[in-house]
Every structure is written in structure tokens, then in C-alpha cells.
């Protein structure tokens, strides 16, 4: 009922900024900011079970903005949706993992095994990296498309042998006996989370977006505080012993790092995050993960981060 109300716009859509996300520690500063009262009433955070439903909601115009992986923003842009990246939320430097049953000792032993992965570009990139590292082919692994939330139960029911996952679901798999075999540290810079807004909504919601960014950055700087971790755990639902490790393996860029990512450098007029997107597009196109490498519908704007204050 709550999500239906938020998506349909119980408040005038002209005044309401609806921001979608799935459960991921790198997005939790948004929710901490909301709980701390740092967001204004015209900002609504809308929670979804997975990234695929976030993407579908923004496709349908039910969201003005969303927290997405860079490759998800690229996919939407390749479909014709005009998006502007206004903040880099986090870089995965080991936070995305592939786990397997303890009897699987090497990556090569995943041949013939059942591996669960979300039907997303990030999941595909992790799988591609694993296959390349192990020297395996796609047809040597039995792939099970699956929501990350369903993976721990499937593992416990002996329906899968391995999974491409991330916190909080990763911790549940580890608690069930799985062990980490491969991480996103092996493919540096390929899995990046961003805050993207529909380009035609940017001016209309500019002040709310600036407030949202400011709240995120303020919460990001306090993630070591127990108070903030407990707020985050309302969605992460992690055991107490795992909570402080939820942000391990990821970098959440501060204001200065964001400005560097969203602005061009002396050698190029293109923002660094877009330079990276174009390199990633070439890789994804070659691997069949993206139909075309052209990203003319994807842009970046550093001015909102520049305006935001923690």
C-alpha cells in the first residue's frame, strides 16, 4: 500500500521527488538521512526488492531518480531514456562476491556446478570475470537466474552450489557455510553505484536533489557510528556480529572525490565517470551485455554536489 501510494504520487508529482533503490549498504546513507530528519518533505525514498524492479519503475516514469549501478544506468540510456548522473554513491572494491560450497576448493571446480546470479549487468560482469579467471566457458556452469534475497534459502535447500551476491545476503550465505571464492576487487572500477535522475526532471527537482545529496554525504561521514549502523540495519537485517562489516570492500566517495568523478579533467571535457562508462560500454558490447556502445543519452552534472552541504 505504501509503495503504491508513493509510486502513484499521493502528493502532487510536480512537488514530489521519488527516488528508488534496492537494499544495498552503499545506499543506506539515503535512509539514514531520512531517519535523521535531514531530508525535506518533498523527497520520497521508495524501496524495491531488487535492482530490476528499480529499473522498470524509472522506465515507466514512476520514479524521478534512482540509485543504480553504472552499468544499469548505461542500459537504460541505451534504451533511449535520458539520464544524468549527479553523484557517485560507491565503488565496489570487493563488496560484490561469488561464494561457493566449502568442498569447492578452486574456481575450476565450479565447472558443472549450479550458480545463482541476478539477471543484471553487474551479475553478468562478475560471472564474466570469474569465467575468465578460471578459464571456463559459459556452458560449463549451470546458471540459475535468481533474486539475491532468494539465494540463502536456495543454498540451504541444496538447490544451488554457488552464488553471485552482496551484503546483506552474502552474510546469510556465509553463515550457512559458503565461502568466498571471487570478489569485485578482481575487476576494479567495473561495478560503480550512482545516483541518476531523469534529465527532464533535473531542473524541476534541483533543490530537493541538492538536499538529498547533502543528506547522503552527511550520513556517509558517520557510518562508523553505531547509531547510524542500527538505522541502516532496519533494511539490512544483519546479525549484530556482521553489522560493522556491511561496508567492507566498498569506497563511498566524499564531496571532493565526487567532484573529480563528475567533472572533466585537463585532457578531456568528458566527466571521468562518463569516460569510465564508455570504456565499460565497449567491454559490455563485446560480451553481449549491451546492444550498442553509444551513450549519448547519459550525462553527468557536478553542480549539485558542488552546491550540497553536509
Residue, then its C-alpha position, 0 to 999 in steps of 0.5 A: x500500500x505504501x509503495x503504491x501510494x508513493x509510486x502513484x504520487x499521493x502528493x502532487x508529482x510536480x512537488x514530489x521527488x521519488x527516488x528508488x533503490x534496492x537494499x544495498x549498504x552503499x545506499x543506506x546513507x539515503x535512509x539514514x538521512x531520512x531517519x535523521x530528519x535531514x531530508x525535506x518533505x518533498x523527497x520520497x525514498x521508495x524501496x524495491x526488492x531488487x535492482x530490476x524492479x528499480x529499473x522498470x519503475x524509472x522506465x515507466x516514469x514512476x520514479x524521478x531518480x534512482x540509485x543504480x549501478x553504472x552499468x544499469x544506468x548505461x542500459x537504460x540510456x541505451x534504451x533511449x531514456x535520458x539520464x544524468x548522473x549527479x553523484x557517485x554513491x560507491x565503488x565496489x572494491x570487493x563488496x560484490x562476491x561469488x561464494x561457493x560450497x566449502x568442498x569447492x576448493x578452486x574456481x575450476x571446480x565450479x565447472x558443472x556446478x549450479x550458480x545463482x546470479x541476478x539477471x543484471x549487468x553487474x551479475x553478468x560482469x562478475x560471472x564474466x570475470x570469474x569465467x575468465x579467471x578460471x578459464x571456463x566457458x559459459x556452458x560449463x556452469x549451470x546458471x540459475x537466474x535468481x533474486x539475491x534475497x532468494x539465494x540463502x534459502x536456495x543454498x540451504x535447500x541444496x538447490x544451488x552450489x554457488x552464488x553471485x551476491x552482496x551484503x546483506x545476503x552474502x552474510x546469510x550465505x556465509x553463515x550457512x557455510x559458503x565461502x568466498x571464492x571471487x570478489x569485485x576487487x578482481x575487476x576494479x572500477x567495473x561495478x560503480x553505484x550512482x545516483x541518476x535522475x531523469x534529465x527532464x526532471x533535473x531542473x524541476x527537482x534541483x533543490x530537493x536533489x541538492x538536499x538529498x545529496x547533502x543528506x547522503x554525504x552527511x550520513x556517509x561521514x558517520x557510518x562508523x557510528x553505531x547509531x547510524x549502523x542500527x538505522x541502516x540495519x532496519x533494511x539490512x537485517x544483519x546479525x549484530x556480529x556482521x553489522x560493522x562489516x556491511x561496508x567492507x570492500x566498498x569506497x563511498x566517495x566524499x564531496x571532493x572525490x565526487x567532484x573529480x568523478x563528475x567533472x572533466x579533467x585537463x585532457x578531456x571535457x568528458x566527466x571521468x565517470x562518463x569516460x569510465x562508462x564508455x570504456x565499460x560500454x565497449x567491454x559490455x558490447x563485446x560480451x553481449x551485455x549491451x546492444x550498442x556502445x553509444x551513450x549519448x543519452x547519459x550525462x553527468x552534472x557536478x553542480x549539485x554536489x558542488x552546491x550540497x552541504x553536509 
